[in-house]
């Protein structure tokens, strides 16, 4: 009788773990110039290294479990075509009777598996790439791992912060008056007079505001009182949202950038609605966060990803290959850079020098527990609601973020559902 596979959170997590191990092993094997046959064998072993039963004839599984639990024997009943794979799996845990070839492949799998497991603990321990490498080098020095594999993993990052800064120097050029407008939008109580003054000083902002407020079109060379009239007609907050979107959208020009822009816009809308609902619920965030600040935070929260898209060709190709190979973006970024797009985003924002609260939100929108401010929690929850799957799902982080924004979970989920339906049209 055939049975159908049912996905559960546990099986999904295990599948994701195996994908990460596979991506990492592929990167190391490419540098070792291993044969296609060895690389294929390691990939097969990766897929089942935590689940032997997937390889075993269902009619024999009972006997296999008996052997494993009661007699501590190696599994039997594998299909004959999987003999080499069985050899690699038997070599895990340093079985003395394994062949040298199987041990060589198994040692790599063990190193990659531990690296990934430690990285997966980051929501609870705050580990980073350099700390992981230091731990693994110590273990290799004690004889737990092959030092050459650990050394190769330590050399995987090929992009540094200076390269991110160089990319942003060309990519994120912005007019001084527009930069000042951006900074003003990141403050909790922007002056209306200062807003009108900045719009009057910037030709493109003036033109955009007039197009929004007066579709029939007036000359954009207008006095402050006309700018104030346009802001009043549209609504200050709505006008500022549209101006921010018009200001930032041109940086997302290419196909992958446009996908990222759509995601950023979705997170911006979700985050601003969340802050509105917090206020409606009679709660206050400390320090104060306005819906407009949350909207701006959503638009730029993944600006580090934008910078990574625009790396020189080899770096951009490798980034795309890691993601297409099955790694979440954060894990792909760690292998590419030794840090993720949150760190890259902080480097990118140096071009515009926004208020520290906004920089902090970009830096910690995937680890809100490391920030005293509520905006990273708002962005974390908004990104979670958008189902972006950029990082490791963490119930602990979700609970912490929900506690910090003081919005009951039921109302939060109701708001998400309603707003996502609106965004979907």
Protein Blocks (a to p, Z undefined) as FASTA:
>chain_A
ZZdddddfklmmmmmmmmmmmmmmmmmmmmnopafklmmmmmmmmmmmmomklmpcfklm
mmmmmmmmmnopacehiafklmmmmmmmmmgopiakbcfklmmmmmmmmmmmmmmmmmmm
mmmnopafklmmmmmmmmmmnopacfklmmmmmmmpmcdfklmmmmmmmmmgccfklmmm
mmmmmpfbdcfklmmmmmmmpmklmmmmmmmmmmnopafbdcfklmmmmmmmnopklmmm
mmmmmmmmmmmmbfmlmmmmmmmmmmmmmmmmmmmmmmmnopacdddddfklmmmmmmmm
mmmmmmmmmgcfklmmmmmmmmmnopafklmmmmmnopafklmmmmmmmmnopafklmmm
mmmmmmmmlpcbfklmmmmmmmmmnonopaccdfklmmmmmmmnopafklmmmmmmmmmm
mmnZZ
